[in-house]
Amino acid sequence: MPSSTAQVATTRPSRYIKQLISHLGPKTAADLARDGRGTITIGQGTCVLTPSGDHLGMIATARDFEALASVQDIVTRHLLRFATQEDLDVDWTAPVMGDSTQIIDPVVSDYLLTHCTPADDLLQELVIETRQATGGASEMQISQDEGAFLTMLVQMVGAHRAVEVGVFTGYSSICIARGLPSGGRLLACDVSDEWTSIARRYWERAGVADRIDLKIAPAIETLRALPAEPAIDIAFIDADKVNYPAYYEEIVQRLRPGGLVVLDNVFLGGRVLDPAYQEEHHLAMRRLNDLMVDDDRVDSVMLPVRDGVTLARRR
């Protein structure tokens, strides 16, 4: 499904949203949230309206390009009709599909990487070997800034017991293990002997192998075999996306109050944002993203870190 955005400079964004909702509401499905965010459904498309101090943000999404153009036209015409005291400039961006959504601008990405604690020589060697050994699959390895973020989260939570679902070649395992205090343990779950054989070598070199317990088995079986008491301090999920809801459920039951579960790739390259993508892993991730918003066991926040990272803290 194509989408397009517009940022309209105005000192009256909230007033225009209310007028659009009021005028189009009887003819369409329209809703005004308590925070002033408006949503209007027009035919096979939707326009989300967001107020800011000096502009009105608009996001139009539709079934196809023709329907998108119709949504843009209707909203624009009515908005300009209401603007009797100022001249508004409504400039919609070119339509993009979900998989073309640029989560992080390349310039911003480069700036982020050069302004966080740099990866040490060992982690940089692991990046190179992973690329050489796994080819295109090396994209599954987390980035330098996300690794530094993981280490910091482990330290901030004061974690002693950590769980990782999806090891790959061990970069994230090292980052988690380095944040643990003396006596801390990381349960690392994966199904690949081949890729985790690389991880084992680097764990040894990093001096963290003694605090990592690797389980080669379907992760859901490993998680279900854990004691039921809430003893996990932090968990990182970065494995097969279809099973994310199952992994989350098994872990959140075992999180101690204040414990944290970190989920990677919650955007799936932007495809989660586009309902046109209906494969099993897209549906599973959307289901989980929606579930966490209403899960009264946790407080959650979704961050635009790389391919999307959600933090859920056990109440």
C-alpha positions, 0 to 999 in steps of 0.5 A: 500500500502506497503512502505519502506525507505532508508537513503544512506550516501553520499556527492553527494545526489543532483547529484545522484537524477539528474542522476536518474531522467535523466536516468529513466525519458524517461522510466518512469514518473519522476519529479525534484522539485525546492528544489531538491526533485525527484519523480519517478513512476515505474509501480505500484510504486513510489520512492521519493528522497530527498537530505540532506547534508550527505545522500540521503533519499528514500521512495518507495511506491507501490501497493503491495509487489511485485511491491515495491520490483521492485521499490527498485531493479530498483532504487538501481541498477541504483544508484549503477551504478552511484556511480563510486567514492564511495561505497554506502550502500543501506539498505531498511527498512522492508515494512510497511502498512499505518496503521502500520506507527509509527508517534511518536516513543514511546521513543520520545513520553514519552520524550515529555510528560515529558518535557512539562508543566505537566497537573494539578490535575484537567486535570489528574482527567478528563483523568482518568474519561474519560477512565473509562466512555468511554472505548476505546473512550477515545483515542479521548481525546487529550494528555497532550502536545497537550493541552499545545500546544493549550493553548499556541496557544490561548495566542500567537494569542491573541484570544478573540473569539474561536471556538471548533468543537468536545468537547468530555469530555472537556479536549481541551475546558479547555485548550482553555478557559484557554488561553483566556483573561477576557471577551474571549468566546469559542463556543463549538460544539458537539452532545453528551449530555452524554459526554459533561455532563462530560465536564460541571462538569469539566468546572465548577471546572476549573473556565472556565464555564462562558466563554464557550457556548456549542451548542448541535447540528450538528456543521455544522449547528451551524457554518453556523448560525454564522455571516459572518464577519471575527471575529473568532481568533482561531478554533480547529477542532477535530470531525467527519473526514468526515465533516472536509472539510465543517467545515474548509470552514465555519470557514476559511471564518470567521477567522480574518486576522492573525486568526488560525484554528487548525486541529487534526488527519490529519494523521488518524493513518497513513492511510491518507498516504496510498492510499489503504485506500479508506473509506469516512473519508480517502478521505475527509481528503486527500482532505482537506490536499491537498486543504489547500496547494493551498488555497491562503487564508491561510498559512499552516503548517502540524506538526507531533504532535501526530496523525498530527496537521495542523495550517492554518493562515488567510492571 
